């Protein structure tokens, strides 16, 4: 395998591993491990994780893949700006259902705020996408950075090393999206900033 093909394969793997749908689940896991929410029973935490996984990862991924295959598009073809609105709508609806169910099940609002923040990021990205293509991959990892900023202040821990790791991952992810010719530098940087700002504002407002 040539070096160029290895780089492209690596970029595809990074894009696949750091899919934007994982933001709410990773955020919840971080809260369950590093905050007072770790005091909740494991049975309750597993039910919350299962609910969030179903509606923010499994269901939107399945429906978007079904939509792509119905149209006979490759993942790269689906990435075109004019074809991204339906996937946005699918994921936004799934996130709405997740938030609604969390409220109906009386799950603590602080947990639901993670999903709500991710929902806000999705909506803002969808609106921007109507006029200009933006990277939801970097928006998601930017959202995680924004959540880390808020929670570090709320729980009083030093986030420096976590931020260092996040910036390295964001650089790898943004580079991967550009290598795959899915986005420009401006689109990946804007995505990161939009994700971070929207998440900070959403969590603080909630």
C-alpha positions, -999 to +999 in steps of 0.1 A: +000+000+000+014+034-010+020+061+016-008+082+000-033+054+004-022+048+040-028+085+048-063+084+033-071+052+051-059+067+084-081+098+077-111+076+071-105+057+103-102+089+124-133+103+108-152+071+115-140+068+151-147+104+160-182+106+145-201+137+157-228+116+173-206+105+202-205+139+219-235+134+242-225+099+252-189+108+259-200+138+279-223+117+300-196+091+306-172+119+317-198+132+342-205+098+356-168+092+361-155+126+373-184+144+390-208+138+419-230+120+394-208+090+400-228+085+432-258+074+413-265+036+412-249+018+382-282+005+371-296+040+367-265+052+349-266+023+325-302+030+317-294+066+309-264+056+288-285+031+269-312+057+262-287+083+250-268+057+229-301+046+212-313+081+202-280+099+196-259+072+180-276+040+169-309+053+155-296+084+136-267+064+122-290+036+110-315+061+095-289+082+078-272+051+064-306+038+052-313+072+035-278+071+018-283+036+005-318+044-008-303+072-029-273+051-039-248+076-026-214+069-011-205+086+023-184+112+004-213+119-020-237+124+010-212+149+024-220+175-003-236+206+012-269+203-007-274+167+004-267+172+041-300+187+052-319+154+055-292+138+077-293+170+098-331+167+102-329+130+111-303+136+138-321+167+152-354+148+154-337+119+172-320+143+197-354+160+203-370+126+211-341+118+234-345+150+254-383+146+255-379+110+270-353+122+295-377+148+307-406+124+308-385+099+328-375+127+352-338+122+345-318+150+363-318+181+341-280+184+344-277+151+325-302+162+298-282+194+294-255+175+276-279+162+250-296+196+247-262+213+241-255+187+214-289+194+199-282+232+198-249+225+180-268+203+155-294+230+148-269+258+144-248+237+121-279+228+100-288+265+097-252+274+087-252+245+062-281+262+043-256+288+032-221+274+038-208+240+044-195+234+080-178+205+097-200+187+122-171+165+131-151+194+145-183+210+158-188+179+180-153+179+194-155+217+198-187+211+218-168+186+240-142+213+246-169+238+256-185+213+280-151+206+295-146+244+301-180+247+319-177+216+340-141+223+350-153+256+365-184+239+380-166+210+396-133+228+403-107+206+385-078+216+363-086+208+327-053+218+311-042+182+302-076+174+290-076+204+267-042+194+254-055+160+245-087+176+229-067+200+208-045+172+195-075+151+186-092+181+170-061+187+149-061+151+138-098+151+130-097+184+112-067+173+091-085+140+083-116+159+070-094+180+048-074+151+035-107+134+025-116+167+008-148+170+028-139+204+042-116+233+040-095+247+068-120+275+074-149+250+076-132+228+102-120+258+123-154+274+122-170+241+131-148+238+162-156+273+173-193+270+167-194+238+187-175+252+216-194+285+218-229+269+214-222+243+241-209+268+266-239+291+261-264+262+261-251+246+293-248+280+311-283+291+300-298+258+311 
